Each structure stands twice: as C-alpha cells, then as structure tokens.
Amino acid sequence: MKEVLEAIAKSLVDNPDEVNVTEIINEDGTVTLELRVAPADMGKVIGKQGRIAKAIRTVVKAAASNENKKVSVDII
C-alpha cells in the first residue's frame, strides 16, 4: 500500500523527488501512511475541497482491503 500511495502522489506533483511516504504500524494493528510532499505541491495532492485527498484515501483503502488490513492516510 505504501508503494500505491507513493506512485499516485508522484504522478500528481511537480517535484516527485520530494514525495516521502512513512508507514507506521499502530498498536491495534492498523497502518497509518504519512504522505509528505513539497509545500508548493500540497494543493495538488489535496485538491479543491479535498476531493483528490479523498480519492487517494479511497484507492489506498481499497488496496488495503484486498489484504484484509485497515489503513489511514495522513497528508502532512
């Protein structure tokens, strides 16, 4: 799922070298993916009214459900 999020983010931004995804495994077994992008690219990842961010979260959650995992995406 980390790779899926990284591929999506790199395709959206102008500075793909600054995309960084950190995977954190929580105590309850859920996974939190932290997405960091360049400040200039933040708007491209979030989108108008958060629509792109919501779509990214939906795709990552769908990929995680195939592996029976629970994932959340934080855009930092």
CNS distance restraints for C-alpha pairs under 8 A (distance, minus, plus):
assign (resid   1 and name CA) (resid   5 and name CA) 6.28 0.50 0.50
assign (resid   1 and name CA) (resid  60 and name CA) 6.34 0.50 0.50
assign (resid   1 and name CA) (resid  63 and name CA) 6.48 0.50 0.50
assign (resid   1 and name CA) (resid  64 and name CA) 6.43 0.50 0.50
assign (resid   2 and name CA) (resid   6 and name CA) 6.17 0.50 0.50
assign (resid   2 and name CA) (resid  21 and name CA) 6.66 0.50 0.50
assign (resid   2 and name CA) (resid  22 and name CA) 7.74 0.50 0.50
assign (resid   2 and name CA) (resid  23 and name CA) 6.88 0.50 0.50
assign (resid   2 and name CA) (resid  33 and name CA) 6.99 0.50 0.50
assign (resid   3 and name CA) (resid   7 and name CA) 6.07 0.50 0.50
assign (resid   4 and name CA) (resid   8 and name CA) 6.27 0.50 0.50
assign (resid   4 and name CA) (resid  60 and name CA) 6.94 0.50 0.50
assign (resid   5 and name CA) (resid   9 and name CA) 6.12 0.50 0.50
assign (resid   5 and name CA) (resid  21 and name CA) 7.56 0.50 0.50
assign (resid   5 and name CA) (resid  35 and name CA) 7.99 0.50 0.50
assign (resid   5 and name CA) (resid  56 and name CA) 7.41 0.50 0.50
assign (resid   5 and name CA) (resid  60 and name CA) 6.57 0.50 0.50
assign (resid   6 and name CA) (resid  10 and name CA) 6.04 0.50 0.50
assign (resid   6 and name CA) (resid  19 and name CA) 7.10 0.50 0.50
assign (resid   6 and name CA) (resid  20 and name CA) 7.31 0.50 0.50
assign (resid   6 and name CA) (resid  21 and name CA) 6.35 0.50 0.50
assign (resid   7 and name CA) (resid  11 and name CA) 6.29 0.50 0.50
assign (resid   8 and name CA) (resid  12 and name CA) 6.59 0.50 0.50
assign (resid   8 and name CA) (resid  56 and name CA) 7.55 0.50 0.50
assign (resid   9 and name CA) (resid  13 and name CA) 6.44 0.50 0.50
assign (resid   9 and name CA) (resid  16 and name CA) 7.68 0.50 0.50
assign (resid   9 and name CA) (resid  19 and name CA) 7.00 0.50 0.50
assign (resid   9 and name CA) (resid  45 and name CA) 6.85 0.50 0.50
assign (resid  10 and name CA) (resid  15 and name CA) 7.66 0.50 0.50
assign (resid  10 and name CA) (resid  16 and name CA) 4.68 0.50 0.50
assign (resid  10 and name CA) (resid  17 and name CA) 7.88 0.50 0.50
assign (resid  10 and name CA) (resid  19 and name CA) 6.46 0.50 0.50
assign (resid  11 and name CA) (resid  16 and name CA) 7.38 0.50 0.50
assign (resid  12 and name CA) (resid  44 and name CA) 6.53 0.50 0.50
assign (resid  12 and name CA) (resid  45 and name CA) 6.65 0.50 0.50
assign (resid  13 and name CA) (resid  41 and name CA) 5.60 0.50 0.50
assign (resid  13 and name CA) (resid  44 and name CA) 6.37 0.50 0.50
assign (resid  13 and name CA) (resid  45 and name CA) 7.14 0.50 0.50
assign (resid  14 and name CA) (resid  41 and name CA) 6.66 0.50 0.50
assign (resid  15 and name CA) (resid  19 and name CA) 7.41 0.50 0.50
assign (resid  15 and name CA) (resid  38 and name CA) 7.00 0.50 0.50
assign (resid  15 and name CA) (resid  41 and name CA) 7.38 0.50 0.50
assign (resid  18 and name CA) (resid  36 and name CA) 7.71 0.50 0.50
assign (resid  18 and name CA) (resid  37 and name CA) 5.70 0.50 0.50
assign (resid  18 and name CA) (resid  38 and name CA) 5.87 0.50 0.50
assign (resid  19 and name CA) (resid  35 and name CA) 7.27 0.50 0.50
assign (resid  19 and name CA) (resid  36 and name CA) 5.77 0.50 0.50
assign (resid  19 and name CA) (resid  37 and name CA) 4.72 0.50 0.50
assign (resid  19 and name CA) (resid  38 and name CA) 7.15 0.50 0.50
assign (resid  20 and name CA) (resid  34 and name CA) 7.99 0.50 0.50
assign (resid  20 and name CA) (resid  35 and name CA) 5.93 0.50 0.50
assign (resid  20 and name CA) (resid  36 and name CA) 5.07 0.50 0.50
assign (resid  20 and name CA) (resid  37 and name CA) 6.54 0.50 0.50
assign (resid  21 and name CA) (resid  33 and name CA) 6.47 0.50 0.50
assign (resid  21 and name CA) (resid  34 and name CA) 5.49 0.50 0.50
assign (resid  21 and name CA) (resid  35 and name CA) 4.71 0.50 0.50
assign (resid  21 and name CA) (resid  36 and name CA) 6.32 0.50 0.50
assign (resid  22 and name CA) (resid  33 and name CA) 5.62 0.50 0.50
assign (resid  22 and name CA) (resid  34 and name CA) 5.05 0.50 0.50
assign (resid  22 and name CA) (resid  35 and name CA) 6.73 0.50 0.50
assign (resid  23 and name CA) (resid  31 and name CA) 6.84 0.50 0.50
assign (resid  23 and name CA) (resid  32 and name CA) 5.95 0.50 0.50
assign (resid  23 and name CA) (resid  33 and name CA) 4.72 0.50 0.50
assign (resid  23 and name CA) (resid  34 and name CA) 6.53 0.50 0.50
assign (resid  24 and name CA) (resid  31 and name CA) 5.71 0.50 0.50
assign (resid  24 and name CA) (resid  32 and name CA) 5.07 0.50 0.50
assign (resid  24 and name CA) (resid  33 and name CA) 6.26 0.50 0.50
assign (resid  24 and name CA) (resid  34 and name CA) 7.84 0.50 0.50
assign (resid  25 and name CA) (resid  29 and name CA) 6.41 0.50 0.50
assign (resid  25 and name CA) (resid  30 and name CA) 6.09 0.50 0.50
assign (resid  25 and name CA) (resid  31 and name CA) 4.61 0.50 0.50
assign (resid  25 and name CA) (resid  32 and name CA) 6.36 0.50 0.50
assign (resid  26 and name CA) (resid  30 and name CA) 5.43 0.50 0.50
assign (resid  26 and name CA) (resid  31 and name CA) 5.97 0.50 0.50
assign (resid  26 and name CA) (resid  32 and name CA) 7.26 0.50 0.50
assign (resid  29 and name CA) (resid  70 and name CA) 7.79 0.50 0.50
assign (resid  30 and name CA) (resid  69 and name CA) 6.82 0.50 0.50
assign (resid  30 and name CA) (resid  70 and name CA) 5.06 0.50 0.50
assign (resid  30 and name CA) (resid  71 and name CA) 5.87 0.50 0.50
assign (resid  30 and name CA) (resid  72 and name CA) 7.86 0.50 0.50
assign (resid  31 and name CA) (resid  69 and name CA) 7.69 0.50 0.50
assign (resid  31 and name CA) (resid  70 and name CA) 6.25 0.50 0.50
assign (resid  31 and name CA) (resid  71 and name CA) 4.75 0.50 0.50
assign (resid  31 and name CA) (resid  72 and name CA) 6.43 0.50 0.50
assign (resid  32 and name CA) (resid  71 and name CA) 5.72 0.50 0.50
assign (resid  32 and name CA) (resid  72 and name CA) 4.90 0.50 0.50
assign (resid  32 and name CA) (resid  73 and name CA) 5.89 0.50 0.50
assign (resid  32 and name CA) (resid  74 and name CA) 7.15 0.50 0.50
assign (resid  33 and name CA) (resid  71 and name CA) 7.25 0.50 0.50
assign (resid  33 and name CA) (resid  72 and name CA) 6.21 0.50 0.50
assign (resid  33 and name CA) (resid  73 and name CA) 4.85 0.50 0.50
assign (resid  33 and name CA) (resid  74 and name CA) 6.11 0.50 0.50
assign (resid  34 and name CA) (resid  73 and name CA) 6.00 0.50 0.50
assign (resid  34 and name CA) (resid  74 and name CA) 4.79 0.50 0.50
assign (resid  34 and name CA) (resid  75 and name CA) 5.92 0.50 0.50
assign (resid  34 and name CA) (resid  76 and name CA) 6.63 0.50 0.50
assign (resid  35 and name CA) (resid  73 and name CA) 7.18 0.50 0.50
assign (resid  35 and name CA) (resid  74 and name CA) 6.07 0.50 0.50
assign (resid  35 and name CA) (resid  75 and name CA) 4.80 0.50 0.50
assign (resid  35 and name CA) (resid  76 and name CA) 5.90 0.50 0.50
assign (resid  36 and name CA) (resid  75 and name CA) 6.25 0.50 0.50
assign (resid  36 and name CA) (resid  76 and name CA) 5.18 0.50 0.50
assign (resid  37 and name CA) (resid  41 and name CA) 6.28 0.50 0.50
assign (resid  37 and name CA) (resid  42 and name CA) 6.33 0.50 0.50
assign (resid  37 and name CA) (resid  76 and name CA) 7.52 0.50 0.50
assign (resid  38 and name CA) (resid  42 and name CA) 6.52 0.50 0.50
assign (resid  41 and name CA) (resid  45 and name CA) 6.60 0.50 0.50
assign (resid  42 and name CA) (resid  46 and name CA) 6.26 0.50 0.50
assign (resid  43 and name CA) (resid  47 and name CA) 5.60 0.50 0.50
assign (resid  43 and name CA) (resid  48 and name CA) 7.90 0.50 0.50
assign (resid  44 and name CA) (resid  52 and name CA) 7.87 0.50 0.50
assign (resid  45 and name CA) (resid  52 and name CA) 6.24 0.50 0.50
assign (resid  45 and name CA) (resid  53 and name CA) 6.12 0.50 0.50
assign (resid  46 and name CA) (resid  50 and name CA) 4.97 0.50 0.50
assign (resid  46 and name CA) (resid  51 and name CA) 6.80 0.50 0.50
assign (resid  46 and name CA) (resid  52 and name CA) 5.37 0.50 0.50
assign (resid  46 and name CA) (resid  53 and name CA) 4.64 0.50 0.50
assign (resid  47 and name CA) (resid  51 and name CA) 5.52 0.50 0.50
assign (resid  47 and name CA) (resid  52 and name CA) 4.89 0.50 0.50
assign (resid  47 and name CA) (resid  53 and name CA) 6.63 0.50 0.50
assign (resid  48 and name CA) (resid  52 and name CA) 7.42 0.50 0.50
assign (resid  50 and name CA) (resid  54 and name CA) 6.12 0.50 0.50
assign (resid  51 and name CA) (resid  55 and name CA) 6.21 0.50 0.50
assign (resid  52 and name CA) (resid  56 and name CA) 6.11 0.50 0.50
assign (resid  53 and name CA) (resid  57 and name CA) 6.24 0.50 0.50
assign (resid  54 and name CA) (resid  58 and name CA) 6.20 0.50 0.50
assign (resid  55 and name CA) (resid  59 and name CA) 6.27 0.50 0.50
assign (resid  56 and name CA) (resid  60 and name CA) 6.23 0.50 0.50
assign (resid  57 and name CA) (resid  61 and name CA) 6.02 0.50 0.50
assign (resid  57 and name CA) (resid  72 and name CA) 7.14 0.50 0.50
assign (resid  57 and name CA) (resid  73 and name CA) 6.01 0.50 0.50
assign (resid  58 and name CA) (resid  62 and name CA) 6.13 0.50 0.50
assign (resid  59 and name CA) (resid  63 and name CA) 6.27 0.50 0.50
assign (resid  60 and name CA) (resid  64 and name CA) 6.14 0.50 0.50
assign (resid  60 and name CA) (resid  71 and name CA) 7.40 0.50 0.50
assign (resid  60 and name CA) (resid  73 and name CA) 7.93 0.50 0.50
assign (resid  61 and name CA) (resid  65 and name CA) 6.09 0.50 0.50
assign (resid  61 and name CA) (resid  70 and name CA) 7.07 0.50 0.50
assign (resid  61 and name CA) (resid  71 and name CA) 5.93 0.50 0.50
assign (resid  61 and name CA) (resid  72 and name CA) 7.32 0.50 0.50
assign (resid  62 and name CA) (resid  66 and name CA) 6.72 0.50 0.50
assign (resid  63 and name CA) (resid  67 and name CA) 7.18 0.50 0.50
assign (resid  64 and name CA) (resid  68 and name CA) 6.24 0.50 0.50
assign (resid  64 and name CA) (resid  69 and name CA) 5.18 0.50 0.50
assign (resid  64 and name CA) (resid  70 and name CA) 6.28 0.50 0.50
assign (resid  64 and name CA) (resid  71 and name CA) 6.43 0.50 0.50
assign (resid  65 and name CA) (resid  69 and name CA) 5.63 0.50 0.50
assign (resid  65 and name CA) (resid  70 and name CA) 6.92 0.50 0.50
